[in-house]
Amino acid sequence: MRDFVLERPRSISEVLDTLQRHGNKAMVKSGGTDVIVWLHKSIKEPDYIVDLTAVEQLKGIVVNEDNVEVKALVTLNEVIGDDSLNRYFPALVQACKAHSDPLIRNRATVVGNVCAAVPSGDMIAPLVCYDAKVEITGPNGSRKVPVSEFITGPKRTSLGTDEIVTGIRIALPAVETSGCYLKAIRREALDIAQAAVCCTLFKGDNREFRIAFCAVSARPLRATEAEKLLNSCSNIDDEVIDQAAELAADAVDPITDVRASREYRVEMIAELTRRAISRCLERPAGEGVHK
Ligand SMILES: Cc1cc2nc3c(=O)[nH]c(=O)nc-3n(C[C@H](O)[C@H](O)[C@H](O)COP(=O)(O)OP(=O)(O)OC[C@H]3O[C@@H](n4cnc5c(N)ncnc54)[C@H](O)[C@@H]3O)c2cc1C
């Protein structure tokens, strides 16, 4: 591992000053569960690590009148333990529980997972289903970008070298919802997804299914044809669920790698989609309601 200078700014403005001074020689670190591995393996060799963990402004989950802010340093375990997120965004909580193990989840942040922009990142599909916005701050002010647009390719985002993500904002659902995140892995713990599916159901008069995938596309991807079919059917029986699962499988374009073959991934997407839709329909009324 190459030597680097560790910077520990204490406010967002200090972070931005530090990034401006060091330009592309700097790398931001939150939980460090990706960054430390990359440094050890010399995958990345920055001259400066800008550690965000002393910035109080980046801590906490804030429930506002019509949205929830998950700030940049919120860990997966904090999400799992938060009553509001369990109530309104159950699929995000399930994705946090499916990530790694309790020790890593104590460090790893939701924002770090999105910024790493790895196709197998567990947070991405639920945040896409919930239409979450990434909040970005830089020298020219702040901007908000949907997660689906923020990630521009494998390990690529629209973030500038002088910007940071301060948090993720999700609108509170105005109707009853249910949600399900299912992940195919080779062993019970500490494994990256071979494939995963997130399904959310917004109930009420204009019932809406949203389905997104993990580990089967270079960028965040929704199963738009499967969603259209489900959203146009008044009676969703097994046959409709099977058709939606096949449409979902048609939508993905996975690669073969050490974790799974392309063919296996496509089959898993069909099966996980079938199960996730069924689970969303079975959830008791009242879950995820914002009143
Ligand atoms: C043993 C092990 C198991 C793992 N299992 C899983 C798993 O099951 N599922 C999974 O999805 N991932 C897994 N990971 C990967 C990793 O834990 C996650 O991607 C994690 O959520 C990253 O969060 P972090 O806070 O540790 O990010 P960091 O390592 O601090 O940063 C990750 C990336 O995001 C950038 N970044 C971080 N915060 C910000 C910010 N606020 N603004 C701008 N850029 C920022 C960093 O520069 C870096 O590029 C695993 C890692 C390990 C070591």
The ligand as an ORCA input file, in Angstrom:
! r2SCAN-3c Opt
* xyz 0 1
  C     -16.161     -7.876      3.837
  C     -16.974     -6.970      2.945
  C     -18.265     -7.355      2.577
  C     -19.038     -6.543      1.745
  N     -20.296     -6.958      1.414
  C     -21.067     -6.173      0.622
  C     -22.401     -6.568      0.292
  O     -22.906     -7.620      0.706
  N     -23.120     -5.746     -0.522
  C     -22.605     -4.570     -1.021
  O     -23.326     -3.873     -1.726
  N     -21.352     -4.168     -0.704
  C     -20.575     -4.925      0.093
  N     -19.307     -4.517      0.434
  C     -18.798     -3.232     -0.106
  C     -18.969     -2.026      0.859
  O     -19.160     -2.446      2.173
  C     -20.165     -1.142      0.480
  O     -20.087     -0.658     -0.824
  C     -20.351      0.018      1.472
  O     -21.708      0.350      1.559
  C     -19.535      1.252      1.164
  O     -19.778      2.239      2.170
  P     -18.587      2.956      2.930
  O     -19.170      4.008      3.789
  O     -17.705      1.958      3.599
  O     -17.824      3.621      1.685
  P     -16.302      4.024      1.532
  O     -15.444      2.822      1.427
  O     -15.931      5.058      2.533
  O     -16.400      4.746      0.094
  C     -16.843      4.039     -1.058
  C     -16.780      4.979     -2.266
  O     -17.684      6.057     -2.113
  C     -17.001      7.318     -2.080
  N     -17.680      8.102     -1.048
  C     -18.022      7.676      0.204
  N     -18.748      8.617      0.828
  C     -18.855      9.653     -0.040
  C     -19.490     10.931      0.043
  N     -20.196     11.314      1.108
  N     -19.396     11.753     -1.025
  C     -18.717     11.364     -2.137
  N     -18.098     10.170     -2.274
  C     -18.170      9.331     -1.226
  C     -15.549      6.983     -1.783
  O     -14.661      7.962     -2.311
  C     -15.413      5.643     -2.494
  O     -15.247      5.862     -3.865
  C     -18.511     -5.302      1.268
  C     -17.212     -4.904      1.664
  C     -16.458     -5.720      2.493
  C     -15.075     -5.267      2.905
*
